[in-house]
Structure formats: C-alpha cells, structure tokens
Amino acid sequence: MKKHIPNAITCANLFSGCIGVVFAFKGELQIAAYFVLLSGLFDFFDGMVARLLNVKSEIGKQLDSLADMVSFGFLPGVVMFQLLKTSDYPSEYLPYLGFIITVFSALRLAKFNIDERQTEDFIGLNTPMNTLFIVSLPFIAVDYPSIIGSTLILIATILITSYLLVSEIKIFSMKFSDLSWGKNKMKFIFLMLSVVMIAFLKFAAIPFVLVAYIALSIIHFRGIKMNSDS
C-alpha cells in the first residue's frame, strides 16, 4: 500500500495542474497561479515521501515528469498565451509564441530524465521555478500594466526563460540531506532572502527571487570549483 502513496501525491500535482490550465484558458490567471503553488507543494512532497518510505520506482520517476509537463510546462505556456493576447500589440497569431515555453519545458524534463549529472542538483533552470516566475506576471501587471503588457518584454521573457531551461548553468536543488549550515549555506541564505522579499513584495518578489536563485547558484558552484582546484 505504501508504495502507492508517492504516486498518489504526484497525481494530485497533475490534477491541480489540470485545474490550473482550465482557469488559465478562462483568463483567470491569478487563480491559475494558486493552483501552480498547490502543484508545487505536491511536487515537493512526492519525492520526499518516496525517500522516507524507501519506495522510489521507475514508474514514479516517469509519472513525475508527465505531471510536471502539465503543471510546469503546459500551464505556463497557456498563461503566456493569455498575456500576449492582451499585450500592446494585439495579433491573432503572436500569442502562440507563449507555447515556446511549453516546448522548452518538455526538452528540459526529457534532458533531466537522462542526464546522470543531475542526480543531486540541476543543470538548467528547473520547471517549477520557471513556472512560478511566469505565473507571477499577472500579479505584477496589476501595478505595472505597461511593463507586463509590453509585447517586446513578454517575447524577451519567453526567449530568456526558454534558454535558461536548457542551459548548462548549474542550479542547486532545494532538497536537504541534513540541516547543517556548512552544507546548506546558500540554500539557507536563499530561503531567508526569499521570505523577506515575498513578505514585502508578495508575488512581485518572484522575479527577484529567480535572479537571487540563479546568482547564488553560480556563486555556490564557483566556490566549489575553486576549492577543488586549490
């Protein structure tokens, strides 16, 4: 019985993502964002539960990627599609560029599944973090409509995030093997910075959280390389 628990949590991630997609297609992007958060919560706990119960399986790994493809691949593509539909350069075909994010998310997930270098950390931006950034944009648009409503900025966002998904930039995972400061210094710093920024800026903090995540990852792995070379 216990071997099915992690897969059930993964299915909850998928189910939540599907609901989020429905709200995104209806144009209710902020509600869709909350379902992304719910999917992210399930995505975090399915692997943790599998490790605690010692029931990791190949079907669980594949199911996780399929669920992520909907929640963190298709859903952000739909959100970007809707943002482009209401941007300052209305076009019948331009909004479909939003699904470039979906394509590169699929490439990212496929690459992750076969890349043996990514057993502990990531190479390229992980799809949940990218999706969290994309779904924060409708919230930011409330206060900064001219920025988020800019077609050029949205297209630039698509290109930059798509590149980051399949890039060779090393990104640390937020999984903790223990709670020691020495091993997890950058993770703790990132968490503290994120909490402070979100407390003050709420969803508008997410772009800054993303930049901090990438910057701290680069510093972290550069430090490891320097220590190994010396």
ZAMAR-705012 format. One record per residue (C-alpha): x, y, z; residue in three letters; residue number from 1. Coordinates in Angstrom, 1 decimal. Layout:
<recs>
       X       Y       Z    r    k
       X       Y       Z  Ala  NUM
...
</recs>
This chain:
<recs>
       X       Y       Z    r    k
     0.0     0.0     0.0  Met    1
     2.7     2.5     1.0  Lys    2
     4.4     2.3    -2.5  Lys    3
     1.3     3.9    -4.0  His    4
     1.4     7.0    -1.7  Ile    5
     4.1     9.0    -3.5  Pro    6
     2.4     8.3    -6.9  Asn    7
    -0.9     9.4    -5.4  Ala    8
     0.7    12.7    -4.4  Ile    9
     2.2    13.1    -7.9  Thr   10
    -1.3    12.5    -9.4  Cys   11
    -2.5    15.3    -7.1  Ala   12
     0.1    17.5    -8.7  Asn   13
    -1.2    16.6   -12.1  Leu   14
    -4.8    17.1   -11.1  Phe   15
    -4.1    20.5    -9.6  Ser   16
    -2.2    21.5   -12.8  Gly   17
    -5.2    20.5   -15.0  Cys   18
    -7.5    22.7   -13.0  Ile   19
    -4.9    25.5   -13.2  Gly   20
    -4.9    25.1   -17.0  Val   21
    -8.7    25.4   -17.1  Val   22
    -8.6    28.7   -15.2  Phe   23
    -5.7    30.0   -17.3  Ala   24
    -7.7    29.3   -20.5  Phe   25
   -10.7    31.2   -19.0  Lys   26
    -8.3    34.2   -18.4  Gly   27
    -8.4    33.8   -14.6  Glu   28
    -4.6    33.8   -14.4  Leu   29
    -4.3    34.7   -10.7  Gln   30
    -6.4    31.7    -9.7  Ile   31
    -4.3    29.6   -12.0  Ala   32
    -1.3    30.8   -10.1  Ala   33
    -2.6    29.4    -6.9  Tyr   34
    -3.1    26.0    -8.4  Phe   35
     0.6    26.2    -9.6  Val   36
     1.5    26.8    -5.9  Leu   37
    -0.6    23.7    -5.0  Leu   38
     1.1    21.6    -7.7  Ser   39
     4.5    22.8    -6.5  Gly   40
     3.6    21.7    -2.9  Leu   41
     2.6    18.2    -4.2  Phe   42
     5.7    18.1    -6.3  Asp   43
     8.0    18.8    -3.4  Phe   44
     6.4    16.2    -1.1  Phe   45
     6.1    13.3    -3.5  Asp   46
     9.8    12.8    -3.7  Gly   47
    10.3    13.4     0.0  Met   48
     7.7    10.8     0.8  Val   49
     9.2     8.3    -1.6  Ala   50
    12.6     8.7     0.1  Arg   51
    11.1     8.4     3.6  Leu   52
     9.2     5.3     2.7  Leu   53
    12.0     3.9     0.6  Asn   54
     9.7     3.2    -2.3  Val   55
    11.3     5.1    -5.2  Lys   56
    10.4     3.5    -8.5  Ser   57
    10.9     4.0   -12.2  Glu   58
     7.2     4.5   -12.8  Ile   59
     7.2     7.2   -10.1  Gly   60
    10.0     9.0   -11.9  Lys   61
     8.2     8.9   -15.3  Gln   62
     4.8     9.8   -13.7  Leu   63
     6.5    12.8   -12.0  Asp   64
     7.8    14.1   -15.3  Ser   65
     4.4    13.7   -17.0  Leu   66
     2.7    15.6   -14.2  Ala   67
     5.3    18.3   -14.3  Asp   68
     4.8    18.6   -18.1  Met   69
     1.2    19.7   -17.4  Val   70
     1.7    21.8   -14.2  Ser   71
     5.0    23.3   -15.1  Phe   72
     5.1    23.1   -18.9  Gly   73
     1.7    23.4   -20.5  Phe   74
     0.2    25.7   -17.8  Leu   75
     2.9    28.5   -18.0  Pro   76
     2.6    28.3   -21.8  Gly   77
    -1.2    29.0   -21.5  Val   78
    -0.5    31.9   -19.1  Val   79
     1.9    33.5   -21.5  Met   80
    -0.5    32.9   -24.4  Phe   81
    -3.1    34.8   -22.5  Gln   82
    -0.7    37.6   -21.6  Leu   83
     0.3    38.1   -25.2  Leu   84
    -3.4    38.2   -26.2  Lys   85
    -3.9    41.3   -24.1  Thr   86
    -0.5    42.9   -24.8  Ser   87
     0.1    46.2   -26.5  Asp   88
     0.4    44.6   -30.0  Tyr   89
    -2.7    42.6   -30.5  Pro   90
    -2.3    39.8   -33.0  Ser   91
    -4.2    36.7   -34.0  Glu   92
    -1.0    34.5   -34.2  Tyr   93
     1.5    36.1   -31.9  Leu   94
     0.1    34.7   -28.6  Pro   95
     1.0    31.2   -29.8  Tyr   96
     4.6    32.1   -29.1  Leu   97
     3.8    31.5   -25.5  Gly   98
     3.9    27.8   -26.1  Phe   99
     7.6    28.0   -26.8  Ile  100
     7.9    27.8   -23.0  Ile  101
     5.9    24.5   -23.1  Thr  102
     8.3    23.1   -25.8  Val  103
    11.4    24.0   -23.9  Phe  104
     9.9    22.7   -20.6  Ser  105
     9.5    19.4   -22.4  Ala  106
    13.1    19.5   -23.6  Leu  107
    14.2    20.4   -20.0  Arg  108
    12.3    17.5   -18.5  Leu  109
    13.5    15.0   -21.1  Ala  110
    17.0    16.1   -20.6  Lys  111
    16.7    15.8   -16.8  Phe  112
    15.5    12.2   -17.0  Asn  113
    18.6    11.0   -18.9  Ile  114
    21.2    13.4   -17.6  Asp  115
    23.2    11.5   -14.9  Glu  116
    24.8    14.8   -13.8  Arg  117
    21.6    15.9   -12.3  Gln  118
    21.1    13.4    -9.6  Thr  119
    21.5    15.9    -6.8  Glu  120
    21.4    19.4    -8.4  Asp  121
    20.1    20.8   -11.6  Phe  122
    21.8    21.9   -14.8  Ile  123
    19.5    24.5   -16.3  Gly  124
    16.6    26.2   -14.5  Leu  125
    14.0    23.7   -13.1  Asn  126
    10.5    23.9   -14.5  Thr  127
     8.7    24.6   -11.2  Pro  128
    10.8    27.7   -10.5  Met  129
    10.4    28.9   -14.1  Asn  130
     6.6    28.4   -13.9  Thr  131
     6.4    30.3   -10.6  Leu  132
     8.1    33.2   -12.3  Phe  133
     5.7    33.1   -15.3  Ile  134
     2.5    33.0   -13.2  Val  135
     3.7    35.9   -11.0  Ser  136
     3.5    38.2   -14.1  Leu  137
    -0.3    38.7   -13.9  Pro  138
     0.0    39.8   -10.3  Phe  139
     2.8    42.3   -11.3  Ile  140
     0.6    43.5   -14.1  Ala  141
    -1.9    44.9   -11.6  Val  142
     0.7    47.6   -10.5  Asp  143
     2.8    47.7   -13.7  Tyr  144
     0.5    47.1   -16.6  Pro  145
     2.7    49.0   -19.1  Ser  146
     5.7    46.6   -18.4  Ile  147
     3.8    43.3   -18.4  Ile  148
     1.6    44.5   -21.2  Gly  149
     4.6    45.1   -23.4  Ser  150
     4.8    42.6   -26.3  Thr  151
     8.5    43.0   -26.6  Leu  152
     9.1    42.4   -22.9  Ile  153
     6.9    39.3   -23.0  Leu  154
     8.7    37.9   -26.0  Ile  155
    12.1    38.6   -24.4  Ala  156
    10.8    36.8   -21.3  Thr  157
     9.9    33.8   -23.4  Ile  158
    13.3    33.7   -25.1  Leu  159
    15.3    34.2   -21.9  Ile  160
    13.4    31.6   -19.8  Thr  161
    13.4    29.1   -22.6  Ser  162
    17.2    29.4   -22.8  Tyr  163
    17.6    29.1   -19.0  Leu  164
    15.5    25.9   -19.0  Leu  165
    18.0    24.0   -21.3  Val  166
    21.2    26.0   -20.4  Ser  167
    24.3    24.5   -18.8  Glu  168
    24.0    26.7   -15.7  Ile  169
    24.2    24.7   -12.6  Lys  170
    21.4    25.4   -10.1  Ile  171
    21.3    23.9    -6.6  Phe  172
    18.4    21.8    -5.6  Ser  173
    16.3    22.8    -2.6  Met  174
    16.4    19.2    -1.2  Lys  175
    18.1    18.9     2.2  Phe  176
    20.1    15.8     3.1  Ser  177
    20.6    17.4     6.5  Asp  178
    20.2    20.8     8.2  Leu  179
    23.8    21.7     8.7  Ser  180
    24.9    25.2     7.9  Trp  181
    28.1    24.2     6.2  Gly  182
    26.5    22.0     3.5  Lys  183
    23.4    24.2     3.0  Asn  184
    24.7    27.7     3.5  Lys  185
    23.5    29.0     0.1  Met  186
    20.1    27.3     0.5  Lys  187
    19.5    28.9     3.8  Phe  188
    20.6    32.3     2.5  Ile  189
    18.3    31.9    -0.5  Phe  190
    15.3    30.9     1.7  Leu  191
    15.9    33.9     4.1  Met  192
    16.1    36.3     1.2  Leu  193
    13.0    34.8    -0.5  Ser  194
    11.0    35.1     2.7  Val  195
    11.9    38.7     3.2  Val  196
    11.3    39.7    -0.4  Met  197
     7.9    37.9    -0.6  Ile  198
     6.9    39.3     2.8  Ala  199
     7.3    42.9     1.4  Phe  200
     6.5    42.4    -2.3  Leu  201
     4.3    39.3    -2.4  Lys  202
     4.1    37.9    -6.0  Phe  203
     6.0    40.9    -7.3  Ala  204
     9.1    39.5    -5.5  Ala  205
     9.2    36.4    -7.7  Ile  206
    11.4    37.8   -10.4  Pro  207
    13.9    39.0    -7.8  Phe  208
    13.7    35.5    -6.1  Val  209
    14.5    33.9    -9.5  Leu  210
    17.5    36.2   -10.0  Val  211
    18.7    35.5    -6.5  Ala  212
    18.3    31.8    -7.1  Tyr  213
    20.5    31.8   -10.2  Ile  214
    23.1    34.2    -8.8  Ala  215
    23.5    32.3    -5.5  Leu  216
    23.8    29.0    -7.5  Ser  217
    26.5    30.5    -9.7  Ile  218
    28.4    31.7    -6.6  Ile  219
    27.9    28.3    -4.8  His  220
    29.2    26.2    -7.6  Phe  221
    32.0    28.6    -8.5  Arg  222
    33.1    28.3    -4.8  Gly  223
    33.1    24.5    -5.0  Ile  224
    35.2    24.6    -8.2  Lys  225
    37.7    26.9    -6.7  Met  226
    38.0    24.8    -3.6  Asn  227
    38.5    21.6    -5.7  Ser  228
    41.1    23.3    -7.9  Asp  229
    43.2    24.6    -5.0  Ser  230
</recs>
